Amino acid sequence: MTENQSPIFVKTSNFLLWMMQHTDNFPKSERFRLAKRIEDSAFDFYENLVHAVKARDKRRFLLQADLELDKLRLYLRLAHQRKLTSHPQYLYSAEALTEIGKLLGGWLKTIPQT
């Protein structure tokens, strides 16, 4: 499994590009608060996937990625509740993260528990 071929990397990369464009439109007051948290969680998620490809202890990084995905869902829900995200944008992000989460879950199932 390499990051260039795996669907989870393609879908995450596409989501990151969308998310960066989206958070660029947040008001200045929210760019340093909620937008930063959204972006940090998204990048931390991706970085954990990269570490999982290279690491001996893949499960640890995949579980950390799962935690970042949960945080990302929370922050995007807050952005929607604060009307920083339209309903269609929120639906897109929720569907994208659900799909990414399923891919992550499938990957986790292939890693034996120690």
C-alpha positions in Angstrom: 0.0 0.0 0.0 1.5 3.3 -1.1 0.1 6.7 -0.6 0.1 7.3 -4.4 -2.2 4.3 -5.1 -4.5 4.1 -2.0 -7.9 5.7 -2.3 -7.8 7.0 1.2 -4.8 9.3 0.2 -6.6 10.5 -3.0 -9.9 11.2 -1.2 -8.1 12.9 1.7 -6.0 15.0 -0.6 -9.1 16.1 -2.5 -10.8 16.9 0.8 -7.8 18.9 2.0 -7.9 21.0 -1.2 -11.6 21.7 -0.8 -11.3 22.4 2.9 -8.5 24.9 2.4 -10.5 26.9 -0.2 -13.5 26.7 2.1 -11.7 28.0 5.3 -10.1 30.8 3.3 -13.6 32.3 3.1 -14.1 32.3 6.9 -14.3 35.7 8.5 -10.9 36.9 9.8 -12.0 36.4 13.4 -12.7 32.7 12.7 -9.6 32.1 10.6 -7.4 32.1 13.7 -9.9 30.1 15.8 -12.1 27.6 14.1 -10.4 27.5 10.7 -7.0 26.8 12.2 -8.4 23.9 14.2 -10.1 22.5 11.1 -6.9 22.8 9.1 -4.7 21.4 11.8 -6.9 18.4 12.4 -7.1 17.7 8.6 -3.3 18.0 8.2 -2.6 15.9 11.3 -5.0 13.2 9.9 -3.1 13.1 6.6 0.3 13.0 8.4 -0.8 10.1 10.5 -1.7 8.2 7.4 1.7 8.9 5.9 3.3 7.7 9.1 1.2 4.6 9.1 2.5 3.6 5.7 6.1 3.9 6.8 5.9 2.8 10.5 6.3 -0.6 12.0 3.5 0.1 14.5 0.9 1.1 11.9 -2.1 0.6 14.2 -0.9 3.4 16.6 -0.8 5.9 13.7 -4.1 4.8 12.3 -5.8 5.1 15.7 -4.4 8.6 16.0 -5.7 9.4 12.5 -9.1 8.2 13.7 -9.0 10.6 16.6 -8.1 13.5 14.3 -11.0 12.5 12.0 -13.4 12.7 15.0 -12.0 16.1 15.9 -12.4 17.3 12.3 -16.0 16.2 12.2 -16.7 18.1 15.4 -15.0 21.3 14.2 -16.9 21.2 10.9 -20.2 20.7 12.7 -19.4 23.8 14.8 -18.6 25.7 11.6 -22.0 24.7 10.3 -23.7 25.7 13.5 -22.0 29.1 13.4 -23.2 29.5 9.8 -19.6 29.6 8.5 -20.5 26.6 6.3 -23.6 26.3 4.2 -25.8 23.3 4.4 -24.6 21.9 1.1 -21.0 22.4 2.1 -21.6 20.7 5.4 -23.3 17.8 3.6 -20.3 17.5 1.3 -17.8 17.5 4.1 -19.9 15.0 6.2 -20.1 12.6 3.2 -16.5 13.0 2.3 -15.4 12.3 5.9 -17.7 9.3 6.2 -16.2 7.8 3.1 -12.7 8.5 4.3 -13.6 7.0 7.7 -14.8 3.8 6.1 -11.5 3.5 4.2 -9.6 4.1 7.5 -11.7 1.5 9.2 -11.0 -1.0 6.4 -7.3 -0.4 6.7 -7.4 -0.8 10.5 -9.1 -4.1 10.1 -6.1 -5.4 8.1 -3.7 -4.6 11.0 -3.6 -7.3 13.7 -4.1 -6.1 17.2 -1.2 -6.7 19.6 
